[in-house]
Amino acid sequence: MFKNHKAIGALLLGLMLMPLFAQGAEAPKDLQPLEEIPPPALSTEADPDEPEVTIVKKSNGETVEEYRMNGELYMMKVTPSNGVPYYLYKEDQEGGWTNSGPNPPLAIPKWTIFRF
């Protein structure tokens, strides 16, 4: 397949040893240390763009995570004790809950074909 195995082996060996040669180079003499960056301030107020998450653990081992935005429940993640987690979410404020889990609901096209 390859005609010159020795040349390919030497090239691969050279590529593997290249970081060792790079470590021997001297660092520039005019390097300056960076200033210390303080950690971000922790605020006690909830961010209005972040959802509020409430975790409810039931006695049967099931865990339900409720996601709220501005106090309104819009999504739930249900993790059964022995199964695959699935999500329930609202498509709009007046709509019911939609399941997007291992067995999502069947999406039926609703096109208007004839109009009288």
KAVEN-V796119 format. One record per pair of residues at least 6 apart in sequence whose ideal C-beta (glycine too) atoms are under 7 Angstrom apart, sorted by sequence separation. I is the first residue (numbers start at 1). GAP is how many residues later the second one is. D is the distance in whole Angstrom. If there is no record, write none. Layout:
I|GAP|D  I|GAP|D
This chain:
2|6|6  46|6|7  57|6|5  68|6|7  79|6|4  99|6|6  66|7|6  67|7|6  78|7|7  90|7|6  91|7|6  98|7|7  55|8|7  56|8|5  67|8|4  77|8|6  78|8|6  88|9|4  89|9|6  55|10|5  56|10|7  66|10|5  77|10|5  78|10|7  88|10|7  65|11|7  76|11|7  88|11|6  89|11|7  53|12|6  54|12|4  64|12|6  65|12|4  75|12|6  76|12|5  75|13|7  86|13|6  87|13|5  53|14|6  64|14|5  75|14|4  86|14|7  87|14|6  74|15|6  86|15|2  51|16|5  52|16|4  62|16|7  63|16|4  74|16|5  86|16|6  51|17|6  62|17|7  84|17|7  51|18|5  62|18|5  84|18|5  62|19|6  61|20|3  60|21|6
